[in-house]
């Protein structure tokens, strides 16, 4: 007998207005409605739920404070008495040419709103990483799936490191889609990934959004709630890559929805002694209380069949480590040093792994220039394959143009070593070496 772990992973994108004029009238404040799921028509409820969006920060804030509050979380507790936990996978909306659905634009706009919420509520919620590549034609209401054509990716990562001393540990893919460029990006830095839909949804075969594997394709992935290391060539099959992928199911959604049948598989697995992780997926611009209560309706039905199998609500990192434990190495710690020349300009940066082991092949390295550009670059191997060097040069970044340097890494367990130095904060720096 083992435990079923639940991680509620919310794609946190801020308010979302209706795309076209509608006769559906959104409330000015969040309504608290109780639903009798015994007399619940799923299809009609799904259509109503999909079309009812929270289109302003006021509506989202009302939902979070009046809906996902202390009393609500306490009523929805796990087998160990722990209240409900939310994992906020925050994205930034930048670089749009057109924004017809009034998304919250600007770096940190969504991240800061939810960071403040987590700090105020103190329910054990965590902030994680969510990214949607910008549409090729700059339309903010449309989707894209390629990181290769998304320079804003490194701008967002760099600014979060410089401005908020933050770097991601867990990923939720935009559109729940991972092609090769996304796959190999994640393999470098992010150890945990709630990506696998694990469900061949036959209802979507004829849908223009999903047919022919166009987007959100997980038809060939495991569907028994196992976590796995992906193959180098395809994230849907098991292999020897670094990061770990978990299966997720959507709450009140047309794509890969959570059903009693799917949840029974998870509890059967745990009943046979294998700890099992179930990712639950939502969006913050929908009614989260309705989705959570619908989840409990399914959970209570399944629990009747498995009364002795306990379940636990957890943050996304701890849940992963519980079911797919790391190797037990010391926590990662980097030693970072910047060297200045006789003019007081930075000449190079070195990074040594002092404790533990890097998750990926090298740390994340980023420069902020005097013109406020964010420049990501790869480091060179230095004295061994376990330490790194970056030399400032006209072929890379001019020493005189370097304003700040950021270095970040995770280890397999999600421990972090984050380092930022502002050049102008270092005084008398001629021929100086400074650790940071």
C-alpha positions as CSV (number, residue, x, y, z in Angstrom):
1,X,0.0,0.0,0.0
2,X,1.3,3.4,-0.9
3,X,0.2,7.0,-1.4
4,X,-1.5,8.9,-4.3
5,X,0.1,12.4,-4.5
6,X,-1.8,15.2,-6.1
7,X,-0.2,18.3,-7.5
8,X,-2.8,21.0,-8.6
9,X,-0.9,22.8,-11.4
10,X,-2.6,26.0,-12.5
11,X,-1.5,27.6,-15.8
12,X,-1.4,31.1,-14.4
13,X,-2.0,33.6,-17.2
14,X,-4.0,36.4,-15.7
15,X,-7.4,37.7,-16.9
16,X,-8.8,36.5,-20.2
17,X,-11.7,38.4,-21.9
18,X,-14.1,36.8,-24.3
19,X,-12.7,36.8,-27.8
20,X,-15.9,38.1,-29.5
21,X,-19.0,39.8,-28.2
22,X,-21.2,37.4,-26.3
23,X,-24.6,37.4,-24.6
24,X,-23.0,35.7,-21.6
25,X,-22.8,38.3,-18.8
26,X,-19.9,37.9,-16.5
27,X,-20.5,38.8,-12.9
28,X,-18.9,42.0,-11.5
29,X,-17.9,39.9,-8.4
30,X,-17.1,36.3,-8.1
31,X,-20.2,34.2,-7.3
32,X,-19.9,31.3,-4.9
33,X,-22.2,28.6,-6.3
34,X,-22.6,25.1,-5.0
35,X,-23.1,22.3,-7.6
36,X,-24.9,19.1,-7.1
37,X,-22.7,16.8,-9.0
38,X,-25.1,13.9,-8.6
39,X,-27.4,15.6,-11.1
40,X,-24.5,16.9,-13.1
41,X,-24.7,16.9,-16.9
42,X,-21.0,17.0,-17.8
43,X,-21.3,18.2,-21.4
44,X,-23.6,21.1,-20.7
45,X,-21.7,22.1,-17.6
46,X,-18.4,21.9,-19.6
47,X,-19.7,24.3,-22.3
48,X,-20.9,26.8,-19.7
49,X,-17.7,26.5,-17.7
50,X,-15.6,27.0,-20.9
51,X,-17.5,30.2,-21.9
52,X,-17.5,31.8,-18.5
53,X,-14.1,33.5,-18.1
54,X,-12.6,35.8,-15.5
55,X,-11.8,38.8,-17.6
56,X,-10.3,41.2,-15.0
57,X,-7.9,41.2,-12.0
58,X,-10.9,42.1,-9.8
59,X,-12.7,38.9,-10.8
60,X,-9.7,36.8,-10.3
61,X,-8.9,38.3,-7.0
62,X,-12.4,37.8,-5.8
63,X,-12.3,34.2,-6.8
64,X,-9.0,33.6,-5.0
65,X,-9.9,35.5,-1.8
66,X,-13.6,34.4,-1.5
67,X,-13.3,31.0,-3.2
68,X,-9.8,29.6,-2.7
69,X,-9.6,30.8,0.9
70,X,-8.6,29.2,4.2
71,X,-12.0,27.7,5.0
72,X,-12.3,26.3,1.5
73,X,-8.9,24.7,1.6
74,X,-9.5,23.3,5.0
75,X,-12.7,21.7,3.9
76,X,-10.9,20.1,1.0
77,X,-8.1,18.4,2.9
78,X,-6.2,15.2,2.2
79,X,-5.9,11.9,4.2
80,X,-3.3,13.5,6.5
81,X,-5.3,16.6,7.3
82,X,-3.3,18.8,5.0
83,X,-5.4,21.6,3.2
84,X,-5.5,22.0,-0.5
85,X,-2.3,23.3,-2.2
86,X,-2.0,25.3,-5.4
87,X,1.0,25.4,-7.7
88,X,0.9,28.7,-9.7
89,X,2.7,28.3,-13.0
90,X,3.2,31.9,-13.9
91,X,3.8,33.3,-17.4
92,X,4.6,36.7,-18.8
93,X,2.8,38.3,-21.8
94,X,5.2,40.4,-23.8
95,X,5.9,41.3,-27.4
96,X,2.3,41.1,-28.8
97,X,1.3,43.3,-31.7
98,X,-2.4,42.7,-31.0
99,X,-4.1,41.8,-27.7
100,X,-7.9,41.4,-28.4
101,X,-8.5,39.4,-25.3
102,X,-6.9,41.9,-22.9
103,X,-4.2,39.8,-21.5
104,X,-2.2,41.3,-18.6
105,X,0.8,42.7,-20.5
106,X,4.3,43.3,-19.1
107,X,7.2,41.6,-17.3
108,X,6.4,40.3,-13.8
109,X,2.7,41.5,-14.0
110,X,1.3,38.0,-13.3
111,X,4.3,36.8,-11.3
112,X,4.1,39.7,-8.9
113,X,0.4,39.3,-8.4
114,X,0.7,35.7,-7.4
115,X,3.9,36.1,-5.4
116,X,2.1,38.6,-3.3
117,X,-0.9,36.2,-2.9
118,X,1.3,33.3,-1.9
119,X,3.1,35.5,0.7
120,X,-0.2,36.8,2.1
121,X,-2.1,33.5,2.3
122,X,0.8,31.3,3.5
123,X,-0.9,28.1,2.5
124,X,2.2,26.4,1.1
125,X,1.6,27.4,-2.5
126,X,4.6,27.7,-4.8
127,X,5.4,29.7,-8.0
128,X,6.6,27.8,-11.0
129,X,7.2,28.2,-14.8
130,X,4.8,28.4,-17.6
131,X,5.6,29.8,-21.1
132,X,3.6,30.2,-24.3
133,X,5.7,31.1,-27.4
134,X,4.4,34.2,-29.2
135,X,2.4,33.7,-32.3
136,X,4.3,34.2,-35.6
137,X,2.2,37.2,-36.4
138,X,2.2,38.7,-33.0
139,X,-1.5,38.0,-32.2
140,X,-1.9,37.6,-28.5
141,X,-5.0,35.4,-28.7
142,X,-3.4,32.7,-30.8
143,X,-1.0,29.9,-30.0
144,X,2.5,28.8,-31.0
145,X,4.7,25.9,-30.0
146,X,8.2,26.7,-30.9
147,X,10.9,28.0,-28.5
148,X,13.4,28.5,-31.4
149,X,11.4,31.5,-32.7
150,X,10.8,33.0,-29.2
151,X,13.6,35.4,-28.1
152,X,11.3,36.6,-25.4
153,X,11.9,33.3,-23.6
154,X,15.4,34.4,-22.5
155,X,14.3,37.9,-21.7
156,X,11.7,36.6,-19.3
157,X,14.1,34.1,-17.6
158,X,16.8,36.7,-17.4
159,X,14.6,39.4,-15.9
160,X,13.2,37.0,-13.3
161,X,16.7,36.1,-12.2
162,X,17.9,39.8,-12.1
163,X,14.8,41.4,-10.8
164,X,13.2,38.7,-8.6
165,X,16.1,36.4,-7.8
166,X,14.0,33.5,-9.2
167,X,14.7,30.6,-11.6
168,X,12.3,27.8,-12.5
169,X,12.4,24.3,-11.2
170,X,9.2,22.9,-12.6
171,X,7.6,23.3,-16.1
172,X,4.1,23.3,-17.4
173,X,4.2,23.6,-21.2
174,X,2.1,26.1,-23.0
175,X,-0.6,24.3,-25.0
176,X,0.6,21.2,-23.2
177,X,2.9,20.8,-26.2
178,X,6.6,19.9,-26.4
179,X,8.5,19.6,-29.7
180,X,12.2,18.9,-30.0
181,X,13.4,22.5,-29.3
182,X,11.3,22.7,-26.1
183,X,12.4,19.2,-25.1
184,X,16.1,20.1,-25.4
185,X,15.8,23.5,-23.8
186,X,14.2,21.9,-20.7
187,X,16.9,19.2,-20.6
188,X,19.5,21.8,-19.9
189,X,18.0,23.4,-16.8
190,X,14.5,22.3,-15.5
191,X,14.3,19.0,-13.7
192,X,10.5,18.5,-13.4
193,X,7.9,18.6,-16.1
194,X,4.1,18.1,-15.8
195,X,3.6,17.7,-19.5
196,X,2.2,14.2,-20.3
197,X,-1.5,14.3,-21.0
198,X,-1.4,10.5,-21.1
199,X,-4.6,10.2,-22.9
200,X,-5.6,9.5,-26.6
201,X,-8.8,11.5,-26.6
202,X,-10.8,10.0,-29.5
203,X,-13.3,12.9,-29.3
204,X,-10.5,15.3,-30.5
205,X,-9.5,13.3,-33.6
206,X,-11.6,15.4,-35.9
207,X,-11.0,18.7,-34.1
208,X,-9.0,21.2,-36.2
209,X,-7.0,22.2,-33.1
210,X,-5.7,18.7,-32.3
211,X,-6.0,16.4,-35.3
212,X,-2.9,14.9,-37.0
213,X,-0.9,15.6,-33.9
214,X,-0.9,19.4,-34.6
215,X,-0.8,20.4,-31.0
216,X,-0.9,18.7,-27.5
217,X,0.0,15.3,-28.9
218,X,0.7,12.7,-26.2
219,X,-0.9,9.7,-28.0
220,X,2.3,7.5,-27.6
221,X,3.1,8.4,-23.9
222,X,2.5,6.2,-20.9
223,X,-1.0,6.5,-19.5
224,X,-0.7,4.6,-16.2
225,X,0.5,7.6,-14.1
226,X,4.1,6.6,-14.0
227,X,6.8,9.3,-14.0
228,X,9.6,8.7,-16.5
229,X,12.8,10.1,-18.1
230,X,12.0,11.0,-21.8
231,X,13.9,9.7,-24.8
232,X,16.3,12.1,-26.5
233,X,14.3,11.9,-29.8
234,X,10.8,12.0,-28.4
235,X,9.3,13.2,-25.1
236,X,6.4,10.7,-25.4
237,X,8.5,7.6,-24.9
238,X,10.8,6.6,-22.1
239,X,14.6,7.0,-22.4
240,X,17.7,8.3,-20.6
241,X,17.3,12.0,-20.6
242,X,17.7,14.0,-17.3
243,X,14.4,15.5,-16.4
244,X,11.3,13.7,-15.2
245,X,7.9,13.9,-16.8
246,X,4.6,13.3,-14.9
247,X,1.2,12.7,-16.3
248,X,-1.6,15.3,-15.8
249,X,-5.3,15.5,-16.3
250,X,-7.5,18.5,-16.8
251,X,-10.3,19.5,-14.6
252,X,-13.6,20.2,-16.5
253,X,-11.9,20.5,-19.8
254,X,-12.4,19.0,-23.2
255,X,-8.7,17.9,-23.5
256,X,-7.4,14.9,-21.5
257,X,-10.1,15.3,-18.7
258,X,-9.9,13.7,-15.4
259,X,-12.4,10.8,-15.1
260,X,-13.2,8.2,-12.6
261,X,-11.7,5.6,-14.9
262,X,-8.4,7.4,-15.1
263,X,-8.3,8.1,-11.3
264,X,-9.0,4.4,-10.6
265,X,-5.8,3.5,-12.4
266,X,-3.8,5.8,-10.1
267,X,-5.4,4.3,-6.9
268,X,-4.9,0.7,-8.2
269,X,-1.3,1.5,-8.8
270,X,-0.8,2.9,-5.2
271,X,-2.8,0.0,-3.7
272,X,-0.1,-2.4,-5.1
273,X,2.7,-0.5,-3.3
274,X,3.8,2.1,-5.9
275,X,3.7,5.7,-4.9
276,X,1.8,7.5,-7.7
277,X,1.7,11.2,-8.8
278,X,-1.4,12.7,-10.4
279,X,-1.1,16.2,-11.9
280,X,-4.3,18.2,-12.0
281,X,-4.5,21.0,-14.5
282,X,-6.4,24.3,-14.4
283,X,-6.3,27.9,-15.6
284,X,-6.5,30.9,-13.2
285,X,-9.0,32.6,-15.5
286,X,-11.6,30.0,-14.8
287,X,-13.6,29.1,-11.7
288,X,-11.1,27.0,-9.7
289,X,-13.6,26.3,-6.9
290,X,-15.9,24.5,-9.3
291,X,-13.0,22.5,-10.7
292,X,-11.8,21.5,-7.2
293,X,-15.2,20.5,-6.1
294,X,-15.7,18.5,-9.2
295,X,-12.4,16.8,-8.5
296,X,-13.6,15.9,-5.0
297,X,-16.8,14.4,-6.4
298,X,-14.7,12.1,-8.6
299,X,-12.2,11.4,-5.7
300,X,-14.9,10.5,-3.2
301,X,-16.4,8.0,-5.7
302,X,-13.0,6.4,-6.3
303,X,-12.2,6.3,-2.6
304,X,-15.2,4.1,-2.0
305,X,-13.4,1.4,-4.0
306,X,-10.0,2.0,-2.3
307,X,-10.8,3.1,1.3
308,X,-7.3,2.1,2.6
309,X,-5.3,4.0,0.0
310,X,-4.2,7.4,1.4
311,X,-3.8,10.6,-0.7
312,X,-1.8,13.7,-0.2
313,X,-1.9,17.2,-1.6
314,X,1.6,18.7,-2.2
315,X,3.7,21.2,-4.0
316,X,4.9,20.2,-7.4
317,X,8.5,19.6,-6.4
318,X,8.0,17.6,-3.2
319,X,5.3,15.5,-4.9
320,X,7.8,14.6,-7.7
321,X,10.6,13.8,-5.2
322,X,8.2,11.6,-3.2
323,X,7.3,9.3,-6.1
324,X,10.6,9.5,-8.1
325,X,13.3,10.1,-5.4
326,X,16.6,11.8,-6.4
327,X,19.9,10.1,-5.8
328,X,20.6,11.7,-2.4
329,X,23.6,13.8,-3.4
330,X,24.5,17.0,-1.4
331,X,22.5,20.1,-2.3
332,X,24.0,21.9,-5.3
333,X,26.3,24.9,-4.5
334,X,28.2,26.9,-7.1
335,X,31.2,29.1,-6.5
336,X,31.1,32.1,-8.9
337,X,33.9,34.6,-9.4
338,X,34.2,37.6,-11.6
339,X,37.6,39.0,-12.6
340,X,38.3,42.7,-13.4
341,X,41.1,44.0,-15.5
342,X,43.4,47.0,-14.8
343,X,40.7,49.4,-16.1
344,X,38.1,47.9,-13.7
345,X,36.2,46.2,-16.5
346,X,35.0,42.6,-16.3
347,X,37.3,40.3,-18.1
348,X,35.8,36.9,-17.3
349,X,33.5,34.9,-15.0
350,X,34.3,31.4,-13.7
351,X,31.9,28.9,-12.1
352,X,32.9,25.9,-10.1
353,X,30.6,23.2,-8.7
354,X,31.5,23.2,-5.0
355,X,28.9,20.7,-3.8
356,X,26.4,18.4,-5.4
357,X,25.8,17.9,-9.1
358,X,24.3,20.1,-11.8
359,X,21.0,19.0,-13.2
360,X,22.1,19.8,-16.8
361,X,25.3,20.2,-18.8
362,X,26.1,23.7,-17.5
363,X,24.5,26.6,-15.5
364,X,22.1,29.1,-17.0
365,X,24.2,32.2,-17.8
366,X,22.8,35.6,-18.7
367,X,24.1,39.2,-19.0
368,X,22.2,42.5,-18.7
369,X,23.9,45.1,-20.9
370,X,24.2,48.8,-20.3
371,X,21.4,49.3,-22.9
372,X,19.2,47.0,-20.7
373,X,19.3,44.1,-23.2
374,X,19.1,40.5,-21.9
375,X,21.8,38.3,-23.5
376,X,21.9,34.6,-22.8
377,X,25.0,32.7,-23.8
378,X,26.7,29.4,-23.3
379,X,29.8,29.1,-21.1
380,X,33.0,27.3,-21.9
381,X,34.5,24.4,-20.0
382,X,37.4,25.7,-17.9
383,X,39.8,23.4,-16.0
384,X,37.6,20.4,-16.1
385,X,34.2,19.2,-17.3
386,X,32.8,20.4,-13.9
387,X,33.7,24.1,-14.0
388,X,33.1,26.8,-16.5
389,X,34.4,30.1,-17.8
390,X,33.0,33.0,-19.8
391,X,35.3,35.6,-21.3
392,X,34.1,39.1,-22.2
393,X,35.2,40.0,-25.7
394,X,34.2,41.9,-28.8
395,X,33.1,38.6,-30.3
396,X,30.7,38.1,-27.4
397,X,29.8,41.0,-25.2
398,X,32.1,44.0,-24.8
399,X,33.5,44.3,-21.2
400,X,32.3,48.0,-21.1
401,X,28.8,46.9,-22.0
402,X,28.3,44.5,-19.0
403,X,26.0,45.9,-16.3
404,X,25.0,42.7,-14.5
405,X,25.6,39.0,-14.6
406,X,23.2,36.2,-13.6
407,X,24.0,32.5,-13.0
408,X,21.5,29.8,-12.0
409,X,21.2,26.1,-11.7
410,X,19.1,23.3,-10.2
411,X,20.1,19.9,-9.1
412,X,18.1,16.7,-9.7
413,X,16.1,17.3,-6.5
414,X,15.2,20.9,-7.4
415,X,17.7,22.5,-5.0
416,X,19.0,25.7,-6.5
417,X,22.1,27.9,-6.6
418,X,21.3,31.4,-7.8
419,X,23.9,34.2,-8.2
420,X,23.6,37.8,-9.4
421,X,26.2,40.6,-9.4
422,X,25.7,44.2,-10.3
423,X,29.0,45.6,-11.7
424,X,28.5,49.1,-10.5
425,X,28.0,47.9,-6.9
426,X,31.7,46.7,-6.9
427,X,34.0,49.6,-5.9
428,X,37.8,49.9,-6.5
429,X,37.6,46.9,-8.9
430,X,40.8,47.3,-10.8
431,X,42.6,44.0,-11.0
432,X,40.1,42.5,-8.6
433,X,38.5,39.1,-8.3
434,X,35.1,39.0,-6.6
435,X,33.1,36.0,-5.5
436,X,29.3,36.3,-5.8
